[in-house]
């Protein structure tokens, strides 16, 4: 977010972009990702729940389009940034609004929720789930590894969901990582001065970025759109 503020002058999204060309503007690529998500929604005024709201841009847009939309997040910092938007501070696994939704949206938030718990709760709240997120495509026994795509789909099936659509967007999402790994070295001194992090932490960010990008190149990690129907 700090780099985006200085590089772009504005921060509208914190999610990956979908690049058609490597030299696409990041904001254009991020808008393309959001447009893909919106294209899979039922028409307004459908009832929507956005699980994880980022900085609230997508939720604000949904409301402007005429949706009966609300969001949840367990992050109080996101709540503070949401301002007057209809957002509750809650974990999805235990969220019980006493109502059902036409569609649940997970834009890079499903990876933080246990797959079994996610679909157990989703089955009580909606018959439709849209996920845009990263997954592990190969076995990876490592702390902090992404959810297995196969395991995620299997958990959905156990709770009555079937895959209605899936799109592999890995090659389009991967340049997002290049955007930051290319820029972090140039912002090294500013990151240290403004955020109080150390030079060693900046090096760690760069090393992790290169490692993470390699996971995409080798097919261990990927980025997918998944639409589930109950």
N, C-alpha and C positions, 0 to 999 in steps of 0.2 A: 504494500500500500504506500509506503514511504517513497519507493522508487517511482511508482505510477504518478504520485502527486508531482514530483519534480520533472519527470519525463513527459507526461501527458498534460499536466496542468489541471487534471480532474480525475476523480476516481468514481466510476459508476458501478463497476462490478469487481468482484474478487474471484470470479470463476475463470476457467480456461476459455480460450477462444477457439473457434474453428476456422482455420486458415485455408483459403483457396490457393494463395501464393505466399511464399515465404516473406515477401516484403509488404504483405497486408498490414494496415494499422491495427494495433492490438484491440482498440475499442471496436473497430469494424468486425474483427473476428469474434469478439465477445458478444456483440449484437447479433451476429449470425447464429451463435449458440442459443441465445435467448429466443430468437425467431423460430428456430427448429423446435424448441420446447413448446412455444405458443401454438405452433402449427398442429400439435398433437392434442390440443385441448378441445373439449366440447364447446359449443358456442355460449356466449354470455346469455343469461346471468347464472351460469352453473356455479355450484358451491365448490370452492377449492380450498385446500389446505396446503400451504407451502411449508415444508419441514426444513428448517434452517433458512434464514432470510438474508444472510450476507449483510449488506448495508441497506437493504430494503428496496433496491431499485426495481426488481422484478415484481415484488408485491405491489408497489405503487403503480406499476404499469398495468397489472391485472385489474386493480380497482378502477383505473382510468378507462379500461376497456369495457367496464360494466359487469365484471365478475363479482360474485359474492365471495370475496376472498379474505382469508386471514392467515396469519403465520404463527409458528411457534419456534422457539429456540431456548436452549438452556443457558445461553450466554448473555449475561446482564449487560455487557458492553454493546452487543448487537441491539438489545432492547433500548438502550439509551440512544443509539444512533437512529432507531426507527421513528423516533418522535411520536407523532399522532397516529401512525399506522396501527391497524388492529393486530397486535402481536401479543402473545402470552409467553411468559417465561416458564417453559416446561420441557421436560424430556419426553420424546415421542413414545418411548416404551411404556410410560405410565399415563399418557395423556388421555383424558376421558371427558370430552366436551359435552356429552349427552346428546349428540347429533351425529348425522352421517354426511359424507361429502360425495360429490360426483367424481372427483379426482383428487388424488394425493400427489404432490410434486416433491421430488427429491433431486435437487440440483447440486451435486457434489456434497451431499449430506448423508447419504446412505452408508458411506464408508465408515462413519463414526458410530453406527448402530449395529449391534449383533443381528445377523441376518434372520435368525429364527425369531428373535423378539420383534424385529421390524415387521415381518409378515404376519405374525400372530396379532399384533395390534392393528395392522393395516386391514386385516380381514374383518375386523369389527367396525371399521370406520368407512370403508369404501369398497366398491367393486372394481375400481380402476386405479392403477398406480403407474406413474411415469418417473423413470429414473434416468438421470444423465450423470455418469460418474466413472471413476477409474476402478479397474478390477485387476486382480492377478489372473493371468491366463495360463500360467504354469505353476506347479507346486513350488512354494517358497516358504521354508521353515525359518522365519526370521521375525523377531519382535517388531511390531509395527507394520508388518506386511499388509497389503491391501486384501480385501475380501476376495476369495476365489469366485470367479464368475460362475463356474459350474455349481459351486456350493450355494451361491446366491439364488440361482434359478431353481435348484433342488429345494431350498427352503421355501421359495414361493409356491412350488408345486404341493408341498406338504400342507400348505394352508389354503389350498383350493385355487391358486392363481395359475394361469397359463400365460405363456409369452405370446402376445399378439403381434409384436414387432420388435426387431432388434437390428441395430445398425452399428457396425464397427467404425468408429470415428477416430481411431488411434492416430492415423497419419495426419489428420487435420488438427488434432489437439496438441500433438507433440511440439510444434514450433513455439507454443506458449512458454515452454521451459527454456528454449533457446533465447527467447526475449529477455528473460531475467538473468540467465547465466552469462549472457553477453554483456549485460549492463552492471551487474554487481561489482566487478572490479573497478569500473569507472566511478562508482559511487562509494568506494571503500571509505575514503576519508569523511565523507558526509555522513555515512551510516554510523561511523564510530563517534563523530562529534554530536550528531543529533539524537541518536538512540542510546548512546552510552555502551555499545557493545565493543568487544575487543577485536583486534586484528585477527586473532586466532579464530574467533567466531565467524568472522567474514570468510576466512579461508575454509572453514567447515561448511558454510553455506554453499560456496563455490564447488567444493568437492562433492557434496551431497547432490547438488544440481546435476553435475556431470554424471554421477552414478545413476541417478534417477532417470535421466534422459537415455542412458544406455539400456535400462530395463525396457524402455519402449522400443528401442532399436532392435533388441534381441527377441522381442515378442513375449517378454515375461509380464509386462504390464500393458494395459490397453485402456481405451476410453470408449464407452458404449452408451447408446441410447436403448433403453428397454421399456416397453409398454406392456404392462401386465393387466389381464382381465380376469375377473372372478366369475 
